[in-house]
């Protein structure tokens, strides 16, 4: 289900070690997550999900739940600037986004789902959608 492509591969690492002058590394982005790391736990009533998204404000995180599919998206914005006596000597920016989708075994009850973000960890409580109670039909 996960169709994300890693930012760097084995060939990139090899070529970077052999001929580092051919590649210009970005000043930002090396410490940014290439993928959101997730832990999912199941209880009889709900799924508890913890996702690591350090350095991102909670306003830049989106969580979408559509049936069984959960999608996490985070926009990463970093900006450095230095000035000396009113003259800007250096200004660097990095903007990017990372997202991840996965499917859970059971539909989620959107109305009771909860999200909390603290210290770089997003915690979701996703209650399982309970099937309606079985009802015996009267035969006419």
DALINDA-V940387 format. One record per backbone hydrogen bond with DSSP energy under -1.0 kcal/mol. NH is the residue of the N-H (numbers start at 1). CO is the residue of the C=O. E is the energy in kcal/mol with one decimal. If there is no record, write none. Layout:
NH & CO & E
NH & CO & E
//
This chain:
13 & 9 & -2.0
14 & 10 & -2.5
15 & 11 & -2.9
16 & 12 & -2.2
17 & 13 & -1.8
18 & 14 & -2.3
19 & 15 & -2.9
22 & 19 & -1.5
23 & 20 & -1.1
39 & 50 & -2.6
41 & 48 & -3.0
43 & 46 & -3.0
47 & 126 & -2.5
48 & 41 & -2.8
49 & 124 & -2.6
50 & 39 & -2.7
51 & 122 & -2.9
52 & 37 & -2.4
53 & 120 & -2.8
60 & 57 & -1.7
61 & 58 & -1.2
62 & 73 & -3.1
64 & 71 & -2.5
66 & 69 & -2.8
69 & 66 & -2.1
70 & 102 & -2.8
71 & 64 & -2.9
72 & 100 & -3.3
73 & 62 & -2.2
74 & 98 & -2.8
75 & 60 & -2.3
76 & 96 & -3.5
78 & 94 & -2.8
80 & 92 & -2.8
82 & 90 & -2.2
84 & 87 & -2.1
87 & 84 & -1.4
89 & 82 & -1.2
90 & 82 & -1.2
92 & 80 & -2.1
94 & 78 & -2.6
96 & 76 & -2.2
98 & 74 & -2.4
100 & 72 & -2.8
102 & 70 & -2.1
104 & 68 & -2.8
108 & 67 & -2.1
109 & 127 & -2.9
110 & 108 & -1.1
112 & 109 & -1.1
114 & 125 & -2.2
116 & 123 & -2.2
118 & 121 & -2.3
121 & 118 & -1.6
122 & 51 & -3.1
123 & 116 & -3.7
124 & 49 & -3.0
125 & 114 & -2.6
126 & 47 & -3.2
128 & 45 & -3.0
129 & 107 & -2.6
//
